[in-house]
Amino acid sequence: MTKADIVNEISNQTGIDKTTVLKSVEGFMETVKDSLVDGKNVYLRGFGSFIVKKRAEKTARNISKNTSIIIPAHNIPSFKPSKVFSSKVK
């Protein structure tokens, strides 16, 4: 399902025009991204959590050149579904 499909589905269910729904969906996504960039987690009860995971520094190998490189510590975004959401998908 794409963002356009989500906008169409919400528009059909609510009767709100697609441009308003698109602005709302994009606003939601931008707010979640901004919160994660600031290091804040986003919790949506009954749906899940958008969290920032911290990855430690590690050593990796470049097999073709037979060298080792160090990957610095970094943060990555992650989604953890709620128990209600997970049980419905199962």
C-alpha contacts under 8 A as a table, 3 or more apart, distances in Angstrom:
res1	aa1	res2	aa2	distance
1	M	5	D	5.88
1	M	6	I	6.97
2	T	5	D	5.10
2	T	6	I	6.37
3	K	6	I	5.04
3	K	7	V	6.20
4	A	7	V	5.06
4	A	8	N	6.14
5	D	8	N	5.08
5	D	9	E	6.09
6	I	9	E	5.13
6	I	10	I	6.17
7	V	10	I	5.30
7	V	11	S	5.99
7	V	18	K	6.36
7	V	21	V	5.97
7	V	22	L	5.85
7	V	25	V	7.41
8	N	11	S	5.06
8	N	12	N	6.08
8	N	18	K	6.68
9	E	12	N	5.18
9	E	13	Q	6.18
10	I	13	Q	5.12
10	I	14	T	5.99
10	I	15	G	7.98
10	I	16	I	7.89
10	I	21	V	7.13
11	S	14	T	5.41
11	S	15	G	5.35
11	S	16	I	5.16
11	S	17	D	5.95
11	S	18	K	5.66
11	S	21	V	6.50
12	N	15	G	5.50
12	N	16	I	7.54
16	I	20	T	6.92
16	I	21	V	6.77
17	D	20	T	5.73
17	D	21	V	6.52
18	K	21	V	5.04
18	K	22	L	5.93
19	T	22	L	5.03
19	T	23	K	6.24
20	T	23	K	5.19
20	T	24	S	6.28
21	V	24	S	5.02
21	V	25	V	6.13
22	L	25	V	5.15
22	L	26	E	6.03
23	K	26	E	5.20
23	K	27	G	5.87
24	S	27	G	4.99
24	S	28	F	6.12
25	V	28	F	5.11
25	V	29	M	6.29
26	E	29	M	5.11
26	E	30	E	6.05
27	G	30	E	5.10
27	G	31	T	6.10
28	F	31	T	5.17
28	F	32	V	6.28
29	M	32	V	5.16
29	M	33	K	6.18
30	E	33	K	5.06
30	E	34	D	6.05
31	T	34	D	5.13
31	T	35	S	6.11
32	V	35	S	5.17
32	V	36	L	6.25
32	V	42	V	6.72
32	V	50	F	7.68
33	K	36	L	5.21
33	K	37	V	6.14
34	D	37	V	5.07
34	D	38	D	6.26
35	S	38	D	5.12
35	S	39	G	6.39
35	S	40	K	5.09
35	S	41	N	6.69
35	S	42	V	7.15
36	L	39	G	4.92
36	L	40	K	5.22
36	L	41	N	6.03
36	L	42	V	7.62
36	L	50	F	7.71
36	L	51	I	6.97
36	L	52	V	6.31
36	L	77	P	7.04
37	V	40	K	7.43
39	G	52	V	6.57
40	K	51	I	7.52
40	K	52	V	7.52
41	N	49	S	7.15
41	N	50	F	5.81
41	N	51	I	4.68
41	N	52	V	6.49
42	V	49	S	5.59
42	V	50	F	5.05
42	V	51	I	6.50
43	Y	48	G	6.28
43	Y	49	S	4.46
43	Y	50	F	6.52
44	L	47	F	5.46
44	L	48	G	5.34
44	L	49	S	5.93
45	R	48	G	6.37
45	R	82	S	7.44
46	G	82	S	5.85
46	G	83	K	7.63
46	G	84	V	5.92
46	G	85	F	6.47
47	F	81	P	6.07
47	F	82	S	5.37
47	F	84	V	7.28
47	F	85	F	5.64
48	G	79	F	7.02
48	G	80	K	5.54
48	G	81	P	4.00
48	G	82	S	4.38
48	G	85	F	7.36
49	S	79	F	5.67
49	S	80	K	5.17
49	S	81	P	6.29
49	S	82	S	7.29
50	F	77	P	7.06
50	F	78	S	5.76
50	F	79	F	4.56
50	F	80	K	6.47
51	I	77	P	5.89
51	I	78	S	5.23
51	I	79	F	6.12
51	I	80	K	7.47
52	V	75	N	6.32
52	V	76	I	5.68
52	V	77	P	4.69
52	V	78	S	6.02
53	K	75	N	5.52
53	K	76	I	5.31
53	K	77	P	6.20
53	K	78	S	6.65
54	K	73	A	7.36
54	K	74	H	5.95
54	K	75	N	4.49
54	K	76	I	6.51
55	R	73	A	5.46
55	R	74	H	5.26
55	R	75	N	5.84
55	R	76	I	7.38
56	A	72	P	7.20
56	A	73	A	4.51
56	A	74	H	6.80
57	E	70	I	7.11
57	E	71	I	5.65
57	E	72	P	4.54
57	E	73	A	4.14
57	E	74	H	7.58
58	K	70	I	5.82
58	K	71	I	5.33
58	K	72	P	6.71
58	K	73	A	7.50
59	T	68	S	6.66
59	T	69	I	5.76
59	T	70	I	4.51
59	T	71	I	6.02
60	A	68	S	5.68
60	A	69	I	5.31
60	A	70	I	6.13
60	A	71	I	6.89
61	R	66	N	6.94
61	R	67	T	5.79
61	R	68	S	4.42
61	R	69	I	6.03
62	N	65	K	5.68
62	N	66	N	5.59
62	N	67	T	5.31
62	N	68	S	6.11
62	N	69	I	7.26
63	I	66	N	4.80
63	I	67	T	6.91
81	P	85	F	6.07
81	P	86	S	6.15
82	S	85	F	5.18
82	S	86	S	6.12
83	K	86	S	5.05
83	K	87	S	6.01
84	V	87	S	5.26
84	V	88	K	6.37
85	F	88	K	5.31
85	F	89	V	6.44
86	S	89	V	5.23
86	S	90	K	6.27
87	S	90	K	5.18
